[in-house]
């Protein structure tokens, strides 16, 4: 919501308490203060806006988490 990249948590855009699913199109990374501020409200109710719409991450995210330095021999098998 604020663009911070520190102290990140997972936020449900439509809160679970309001029936929101734990799916890629309903969860975003949110700093802890913004997540607390939003609470169990929708972004609109909390007066907050998403920086971008949630979506499934690229498979490359998981590769980078598993191995921050991609071995050169892997590059032939990864999409550009």
Phi and psi restraints in degrees (range 20) as a CNS / XPLOR table:
assign (resid 1 and name C) (resid 2 and name N)
       (resid 2 and name CA) (resid 2 and name C) 1.0 -97.2 20.0 2
assign (resid 2 and name N) (resid 2 and name CA)
       (resid 2 and name C) (resid 3 and name N) 1.0 -13.1 20.0 2
assign (resid 2 and name C) (resid 3 and name N)
       (resid 3 and name CA) (resid 3 and name C) 1.0 93.8 20.0 2
assign (resid 3 and name N) (resid 3 and name CA)
       (resid 3 and name C) (resid 4 and name N) 1.0 -2.6 20.0 2
assign (resid 3 and name C) (resid 4 and name N)
       (resid 4 and name CA) (resid 4 and name C) 1.0 -63.3 20.0 2
assign (resid 4 and name N) (resid 4 and name CA)
       (resid 4 and name C) (resid 5 and name N) 1.0 145.3 20.0 2
assign (resid 4 and name C) (resid 5 and name N)
       (resid 5 and name CA) (resid 5 and name C) 1.0 -114.3 20.0 2
assign (resid 5 and name N) (resid 5 and name CA)
       (resid 5 and name C) (resid 6 and name N) 1.0 16.7 20.0 2
assign (resid 5 and name C) (resid 6 and name N)
       (resid 6 and name CA) (resid 6 and name C) 1.0 -120.3 20.0 2
assign (resid 6 and name N) (resid 6 and name CA)
       (resid 6 and name C) (resid 7 and name N) 1.0 156.0 20.0 2
assign (resid 6 and name C) (resid 7 and name N)
       (resid 7 and name CA) (resid 7 and name C) 1.0 54.2 20.0 2
assign (resid 7 and name N) (resid 7 and name CA)
       (resid 7 and name C) (resid 8 and name N) 1.0 47.0 20.0 2
assign (resid 7 and name C) (resid 8 and name N)
       (resid 8 and name CA) (resid 8 and name C) 1.0 -79.6 20.0 2
assign (resid 8 and name N) (resid 8 and name CA)
       (resid 8 and name C) (resid 9 and name N) 1.0 145.4 20.0 2
assign (resid 8 and name C) (resid 9 and name N)
       (resid 9 and name CA) (resid 9 and name C) 1.0 -130.7 20.0 2
assign (resid 9 and name N) (resid 9 and name CA)
       (resid 9 and name C) (resid 10 and name N) 1.0 173.6 20.0 2
assign (resid 9 and name C) (resid 10 and name N)
       (resid 10 and name CA) (resid 10 and name C) 1.0 -100.6 20.0 2
assign (resid 10 and name N) (resid 10 and name CA)
       (resid 10 and name C) (resid 11 and name N) 1.0 127.8 20.0 2
assign (resid 10 and name C) (resid 11 and name N)
       (resid 11 and name CA) (resid 11 and name C) 1.0 -117.5 20.0 2
assign (resid 11 and name N) (resid 11 and name CA)
       (resid 11 and name C) (resid 12 and name N) 1.0 137.7 20.0 2
assign (resid 11 and name C) (resid 12 and name N)
       (resid 12 and name CA) (resid 12 and name C) 1.0 -88.3 20.0 2
assign (resid 12 and name N) (resid 12 and name CA)
       (resid 12 and name C) (resid 13 and name N) 1.0 117.8 20.0 2
assign (resid 12 and name C) (resid 13 and name N)
       (resid 13 and name CA) (resid 13 and name C) 1.0 -57.1 20.0 2
assign (resid 13 and name N) (resid 13 and name CA)
       (resid 13 and name C) (resid 14 and name N) 1.0 -56.3 20.0 2
assign (resid 13 and name C) (resid 14 and name N)
       (resid 14 and name CA) (resid 14 and name C) 1.0 -91.1 20.0 2
assign (resid 14 and name N) (resid 14 and name CA)
       (resid 14 and name C) (resid 15 and name N) 1.0 111.0 20.0 2
assign (resid 14 and name C) (resid 15 and name N)
       (resid 15 and name CA) (resid 15 and name C) 1.0 -54.9 20.0 2
assign (resid 15 and name N) (resid 15 and name CA)
       (resid 15 and name C) (resid 16 and name N) 1.0 146.5 20.0 2
assign (resid 15 and name C) (resid 16 and name N)
       (resid 16 and name CA) (resid 16 and name C) 1.0 -58.5 20.0 2
assign (resid 16 and name N) (resid 16 and name CA)
       (resid 16 and name C) (resid 17 and name N) 1.0 -33.5 20.0 2
assign (resid 16 and name C) (resid 17 and name N)
       (resid 17 and name CA) (resid 17 and name C) 1.0 -65.6 20.0 2
assign (resid 17 and name N) (resid 17 and name CA)
       (resid 17 and name C) (resid 18 and name N) 1.0 -16.6 20.0 2
assign (resid 17 and name C) (resid 18 and name N)
       (resid 18 and name CA) (resid 18 and name C) 1.0 -108.2 20.0 2
assign (resid 18 and name N) (resid 18 and name CA)
       (resid 18 and name C) (resid 19 and name N) 1.0 15.7 20.0 2
assign (resid 18 and name C) (resid 19 and name N)
       (resid 19 and name CA) (resid 19 and name C) 1.0 92.3 20.0 2
assign (resid 19 and name N) (resid 19 and name CA)
       (resid 19 and name C) (resid 20 and name N) 1.0 7.0 20.0 2
assign (resid 19 and name C) (resid 20 and name N)
       (resid 20 and name CA) (resid 20 and name C) 1.0 -69.6 20.0 2
assign (resid 20 and name N) (resid 20 and name CA)
       (resid 20 and name C) (resid 21 and name N) 1.0 136.4 20.0 2
assign (resid 20 and name C) (resid 21 and name N)
       (resid 21 and name CA) (resid 21 and name C) 1.0 -81.9 20.0 2
assign (resid 21 and name N) (resid 21 and name CA)
       (resid 21 and name C) (resid 22 and name N) 1.0 162.0 20.0 2
assign (resid 21 and name C) (resid 22 and name N)
       (resid 22 and name CA) (resid 22 and name C) 1.0 -93.2 20.0 2
assign (resid 22 and name N) (resid 22 and name CA)
       (resid 22 and name C) (resid 23 and name N) 1.0 69.3 20.0 2
assign (resid 22 and name C) (resid 23 and name N)
       (resid 23 and name CA) (resid 23 and name C) 1.0 -123.0 20.0 2
assign (resid 23 and name N) (resid 23 and name CA)
       (resid 23 and name C) (resid 24 and name N) 1.0 159.7 20.0 2
assign (resid 23 and name C) (resid 24 and name N)
       (resid 24 and name CA) (resid 24 and name C) 1.0 -56.0 20.0 2
assign (resid 24 and name N) (resid 24 and name CA)
       (resid 24 and name C) (resid 25 and name N) 1.0 -30.8 20.0 2
assign (resid 24 and name C) (resid 25 and name N)
       (resid 25 and name CA) (resid 25 and name C) 1.0 -85.9 20.0 2
assign (resid 25 and name N) (resid 25 and name CA)
       (resid 25 and name C) (resid 26 and name N) 1.0 7.0 20.0 2
assign (resid 25 and name C) (resid 26 and name N)
       (resid 26 and name CA) (resid 26 and name C) 1.0 -129.6 20.0 2
assign (resid 26 and name N) (resid 26 and name CA)
       (resid 26 and name C) (resid 27 and name N) 1.0 3.4 20.0 2
assign (resid 26 and name C) (resid 27 and name N)
       (resid 27 and name CA) (resid 27 and name C) 1.0 -122.0 20.0 2
assign (resid 27 and name N) (resid 27 and name CA)
       (resid 27 and name C) (resid 28 and name N) 1.0 143.9 20.0 2
assign (resid 27 and name C) (resid 28 and name N)
       (resid 28 and name CA) (resid 28 and name C) 1.0 -137.8 20.0 2
assign (resid 28 and name N) (resid 28 and name CA)
       (resid 28 and name C) (resid 29 and name N) 1.0 158.5 20.0 2
assign (resid 28 and name C) (resid 29 and name N)
       (resid 29 and name CA) (resid 29 and name C) 1.0 -79.0 20.0 2
assign (resid 29 and name N) (resid 29 and name CA)
       (resid 29 and name C) (resid 30 and name N) 1.0 133.5 20.0 2
assign (resid 29 and name C) (resid 30 and name N)
       (resid 30 and name CA) (resid 30 and name C) 1.0 -140.6 20.0 2
assign (resid 30 and name N) (resid 30 and name CA)
       (resid 30 and name C) (resid 31 and name N) 1.0 140.0 20.0 2
assign (resid 30 and name C) (resid 31 and name N)
       (resid 31 and name CA) (resid 31 and name C) 1.0 -66.2 20.0 2
assign (resid 31 and name N) (resid 31 and name CA)
       (resid 31 and name C) (resid 32 and name N) 1.0 153.1 20.0 2
assign (resid 31 and name C) (resid 32 and name N)
       (resid 32 and name CA) (resid 32 and name C) 1.0 -57.9 20.0 2
assign (resid 32 and name N) (resid 32 and name CA)
       (resid 32 and name C) (resid 33 and name N) 1.0 -42.4 20.0 2
assign (resid 32 and name C) (resid 33 and name N)
       (resid 33 and name CA) (resid 33 and name C) 1.0 -61.1 20.0 2
assign (resid 33 and name N) (resid 33 and name CA)
       (resid 33 and name C) (resid 34 and name N) 1.0 -40.8 20.0 2
assign (resid 33 and name C) (resid 34 and name N)
       (resid 34 and name CA) (resid 34 and name C) 1.0 -66.5 20.0 2
assign (resid 34 and name N) (resid 34 and name CA)
       (resid 34 and name C) (resid 35 and name N) 1.0 -40.2 20.0 2
assign (resid 34 and name C) (resid 35 and name N)
       (resid 35 and name CA) (resid 35 and name C) 1.0 -62.3 20.0 2
assign (resid 35 and name N) (resid 35 and name CA)
       (resid 35 and name C) (resid 36 and name N) 1.0 -42.8 20.0 2
assign (resid 35 and name C) (resid 36 and name N)
       (resid 36 and name CA) (resid 36 and name C) 1.0 -65.2 20.0 2
assign (resid 36 and name N) (resid 36 and name CA)
       (resid 36 and name C) (resid 37 and name N) 1.0 -41.9 20.0 2
assign (resid 36 and name C) (resid 37 and name N)
       (resid 37 and name CA) (resid 37 and name C) 1.0 -61.1 20.0 2
assign (resid 37 and name N) (resid 37 and name CA)
       (resid 37 and name C) (resid 38 and name N) 1.0 -42.5 20.0 2
assign (resid 37 and name C) (resid 38 and name N)
       (resid 38 and name CA) (resid 38 and name C) 1.0 -70.3 20.0 2
assign (resid 38 and name N) (resid 38 and name CA)
       (resid 38 and name C) (resid 39 and name N) 1.0 -38.8 20.0 2
assign (resid 38 and name C) (resid 39 and name N)
       (resid 39 and name CA) (resid 39 and name C) 1.0 55.5 20.0 2
assign (resid 39 and name N) (resid 39 and name CA)
       (resid 39 and name C) (resid 40 and name N) 1.0 -131.4 20.0 2
assign (resid 39 and name C) (resid 40 and name N)
       (resid 40 and name CA) (resid 40 and name C) 1.0 -99.2 20.0 2
assign (resid 40 and name N) (resid 40 and name CA)
       (resid 40 and name C) (resid 41 and name N) 1.0 23.1 20.0 2
assign (resid 40 and name C) (resid 41 and name N)
       (resid 41 and name CA) (resid 41 and name C) 1.0 -96.8 20.0 2
assign (resid 41 and name N) (resid 41 and name CA)
       (resid 41 and name C) (resid 42 and name N) 1.0 165.2 20.0 2
assign (resid 41 and name C) (resid 42 and name N)
       (resid 42 and name CA) (resid 42 and name C) 1.0 -78.5 20.0 2
assign (resid 42 and name N) (resid 42 and name CA)
       (resid 42 and name C) (resid 43 and name N) 1.0 161.7 20.0 2
assign (resid 42 and name C) (resid 43 and name N)
       (resid 43 and name CA) (resid 43 and name C) 1.0 -55.4 20.0 2
assign (resid 43 and name N) (resid 43 and name CA)
       (resid 43 and name C) (resid 44 and name N) 1.0 -42.1 20.0 2
assign (resid 43 and name C) (resid 44 and name N)
       (resid 44 and name CA) (resid 44 and name C) 1.0 -61.2 20.0 2
assign (resid 44 and name N) (resid 44 and name CA)
       (resid 44 and name C) (resid 45 and name N) 1.0 -45.8 20.0 2
assign (resid 44 and name C) (resid 45 and name N)
       (resid 45 and name CA) (resid 45 and name C) 1.0 -62.1 20.0 2
assign (resid 45 and name N) (resid 45 and name CA)
       (resid 45 and name C) (resid 46 and name N) 1.0 -33.8 20.0 2
assign (resid 45 and name C) (resid 46 and name N)
       (resid 46 and name CA) (resid 46 and name C) 1.0 -85.7 20.0 2
assign (resid 46 and name N) (resid 46 and name CA)
       (resid 46 and name C) (resid 47 and name N) 1.0 -3.2 20.0 2
assign (resid 46 and name C) (resid 47 and name N)
       (resid 47 and name CA) (resid 47 and name C) 1.0 70.6 20.0 2
assign (resid 47 and name N) (resid 47 and name CA)
       (resid 47 and name C) (resid 48 and name N) 1.0 31.9 20.0 2
assign (resid 47 and name C) (resid 48 and name N)
       (resid 48 and name CA) (resid 48 and name C) 1.0 -119.8 20.0 2
assign (resid 48 and name N) (resid 48 and name CA)
       (resid 48 and name C) (resid 49 and name N) 1.0 154.3 20.0 2
assign (resid 48 and name C) (resid 49 and name N)
       (resid 49 and name CA) (resid 49 and name C) 1.0 -125.4 20.0 2
assign (resid 49 and name N) (resid 49 and name CA)
       (resid 49 and name C) (resid 50 and name N) 1.0 144.3 20.0 2
assign (resid 49 and name C) (resid 50 and name N)
       (resid 50 and name CA) (resid 50 and name C) 1.0 -74.3 20.0 2
assign (resid 50 and name N) (resid 50 and name CA)
       (resid 50 and name C) (resid 51 and name N) 1.0 141.3 20.0 2
assign (resid 50 and name C) (resid 51 and name N)
       (resid 51 and name CA) (resid 51 and name C) 1.0 -71.7 20.0 2
assign (resid 51 and name N) (resid 51 and name CA)
       (resid 51 and name C) (resid 52 and name N) 1.0 -31.2 20.0 2
assign (resid 51 and name C) (resid 52 and name N)
       (resid 52 and name CA) (resid 52 and name C) 1.0 -157.8 20.0 2
assign (resid 52 and name N) (resid 52 and name CA)
       (resid 52 and name C) (resid 53 and name N) 1.0 158.1 20.0 2
assign (resid 52 and name C) (resid 53 and name N)
       (resid 53 and name CA) (resid 53 and name C) 1.0 -70.1 20.0 2
assign (resid 53 and name N) (resid 53 and name CA)
       (resid 53 and name C) (resid 54 and name N) 1.0 140.3 20.0 2
assign (resid 53 and name C) (resid 54 and name N)
       (resid 54 and name CA) (resid 54 and name C) 1.0 -67.7 20.0 2
assign (resid 54 and name N) (resid 54 and name CA)
       (resid 54 and name C) (resid 55 and name N) 1.0 147.2 20.0 2
assign (resid 54 and name C) (resid 55 and name N)
       (resid 55 and name CA) (resid 55 and name C) 1.0 -156.5 20.0 2
assign (resid 55 and name N) (resid 55 and name CA)
       (resid 55 and name C) (resid 56 and name N) 1.0 165.6 20.0 2
assign (resid 55 and name C) (resid 56 and name N)
       (resid 56 and name CA) (resid 56 and name C) 1.0 -64.6 20.0 2
assign (resid 56 and name N) (resid 56 and name CA)
       (resid 56 and name C) (resid 57 and name N) 1.0 138.7 20.0 2
assign (resid 56 and name C) (resid 57 and name N)
       (resid 57 and name CA) (resid 57 and name C) 1.0 -72.3 20.0 2
assign (resid 57 and name N) (resid 57 and name CA)
       (resid 57 and name C) (resid 58 and name N) 1.0 157.6 20.0 2
assign (resid 57 and name C) (resid 58 and name N)
       (resid 58 and name CA) (resid 58 and name C) 1.0 -67.1 20.0 2
assign (resid 58 and name N) (resid 58 and name CA)
       (resid 58 and name C) (resid 59 and name N) 1.0 147.0 20.0 2
assign (resid 58 and name C) (resid 59 and name N)
       (resid 59 and name CA) (resid 59 and name C) 1.0 -57.9 20.0 2
assign (resid 59 and name N) (resid 59 and name CA)
       (resid 59 and name C) (resid 60 and name N) 1.0 -24.0 20.0 2
assign (resid 59 and name C) (resid 60 and name N)
       (resid 60 and name CA) (resid 60 and name C) 1.0 -63.3 20.0 2
assign (resid 60 and name N) (resid 60 and name CA)
       (resid 60 and name C) (resid 61 and name N) 1.0 -28.1 20.0 2
assign (resid 60 and name C) (resid 61 and name N)
       (resid 61 and name CA) (resid 61 and name C) 1.0 -58.4 20.0 2
assign (resid 61 and name N) (resid 61 and name CA)
       (resid 61 and name C) (resid 62 and name N) 1.0 -44.8 20.0 2
assign (resid 61 and name C) (resid 62 and name N)
       (resid 62 and name CA) (resid 62 and name C) 1.0 -68.1 20.0 2
assign (resid 62 and name N) (resid 62 and name CA)
       (resid 62 and name C) (resid 63 and name N) 1.0 -35.2 20.0 2
assign (resid 62 and name C) (resid 63 and name N)
       (resid 63 and name CA) (resid 63 and name C) 1.0 -65.3 20.0 2
assign (resid 63 and name N) (resid 63 and name CA)
       (resid 63 and name C) (resid 64 and name N) 1.0 -44.6 20.0 2
assign (resid 63 and name C) (resid 64 and name N)
       (resid 64 and name CA) (resid 64 and name C) 1.0 -66.5 20.0 2
assign (resid 64 and name N) (resid 64 and name CA)
       (resid 64 and name C) (resid 65 and name N) 1.0 -33.5 20.0 2
assign (resid 64 and name C) (resid 65 and name N)
       (resid 65 and name CA) (resid 65 and name C) 1.0 -69.2 20.0 2
assign (resid 65 and name N) (resid 65 and name CA)
       (resid 65 and name C) (resid 66 and name N) 1.0 -41.7 20.0 2
assign (resid 65 and name C) (resid 66 and name N)
       (resid 66 and name CA) (resid 66 and name C) 1.0 -71.0 20.0 2
assign (resid 66 and name N) (resid 66 and name CA)
       (resid 66 and name C) (resid 67 and name N) 1.0 -36.5 20.0 2
assign (resid 66 and name C) (resid 67 and name N)
       (resid 67 and name CA) (resid 67 and name C) 1.0 -146.4 20.0 2
assign (resid 67 and name N) (resid 67 and name CA)
       (resid 67 and name C) (resid 68 and name N) 1.0 91.2 20.0 2
assign (resid 67 and name C) (resid 68 and name N)
       (resid 68 and name CA) (resid 68 and name C) 1.0 -54.3 20.0 2
assign (resid 68 and name N) (resid 68 and name CA)
       (resid 68 and name C) (resid 69 and name N) 1.0 -30.4 20.0 2
assign (resid 68 and name C) (resid 69 and name N)
       (resid 69 and name CA) (resid 69 and name C) 1.0 -105.9 20.0 2
assign (resid 69 and name N) (resid 69 and name CA)
       (resid 69 and name C) (resid 70 and name N) 1.0 113.7 20.0 2
assign (resid 69 and name C) (resid 70 and name N)
       (resid 70 and name CA) (resid 70 and name C) 1.0 -76.6 20.0 2
assign (resid 70 and name N) (resid 70 and name CA)
       (resid 70 and name C) (resid 71 and name N) 1.0 120.3 20.0 2
assign (resid 70 and name C) (resid 71 and name N)
       (resid 71 and name CA) (resid 71 and name C) 1.0 -61.1 20.0 2
assign (resid 71 and name N) (resid 71 and name CA)
       (resid 71 and name C) (resid 72 and name N) 1.0 140.0 20.0 2
assign (resid 71 and name C) (resid 72 and name N)
       (resid 72 and name CA) (resid 72 and name C) 1.0 -55.6 20.0 2
assign (resid 72 and name N) (resid 72 and name CA)
       (resid 72 and name C) (resid 73 and name N) 1.0 -35.9 20.0 2
assign (resid 72 and name C) (resid 73 and name N)
       (resid 73 and name CA) (resid 73 and name C) 1.0 -67.9 20.0 2
assign (resid 73 and name N) (resid 73 and name CA)
       (resid 73 and name C) (resid 74 and name N) 1.0 -19.4 20.0 2
assign (resid 73 and name C) (resid 74 and name N)
       (resid 74 and name CA) (resid 74 and name C) 1.0 -78.0 20.0 2
assign (resid 74 and name N) (resid 74 and name CA)
       (resid 74 and name C) (resid 75 and name N) 1.0 -27.1 20.0 2
assign (resid 74 and name C) (resid 75 and name N)
       (resid 75 and name CA) (resid 75 and name C) 1.0 -56.8 20.0 2
assign (resid 75 and name N) (resid 75 and name CA)
       (resid 75 and name C) (resid 76 and name N) 1.0 -31.5 20.0 2
assign (resid 75 and name C) (resid 76 and name N)
       (resid 76 and name CA) (resid 76 and name C) 1.0 -65.6 20.0 2
assign (resid 76 and name N) (resid 76 and name CA)
       (resid 76 and name C) (resid 77 and name N) 1.0 -22.0 20.0 2
assign (resid 76 and name C) (resid 77 and name N)
       (resid 77 and name CA) (resid 77 and name C) 1.0 -99.1 20.0 2
assign (resid 77 and name N) (resid 77 and name CA)
       (resid 77 and name C) (resid 78 and name N) 1.0 -4.3 20.0 2
assign (resid 77 and name C) (resid 78 and name N)
       (resid 78 and name CA) (resid 78 and name C) 1.0 -102.8 20.0 2
assign (resid 78 and name N) (resid 78 and name CA)
       (resid 78 and name C) (resid 79 and name N) 1.0 140.0 20.0 2
assign (resid 78 and name C) (resid 79 and name N)
       (resid 79 and name CA) (resid 79 and name C) 1.0 -67.0 20.0 2
assign (resid 79 and name N) (resid 79 and name CA)
       (resid 79 and name C) (resid 80 and name N) 1.0 148.5 20.0 2
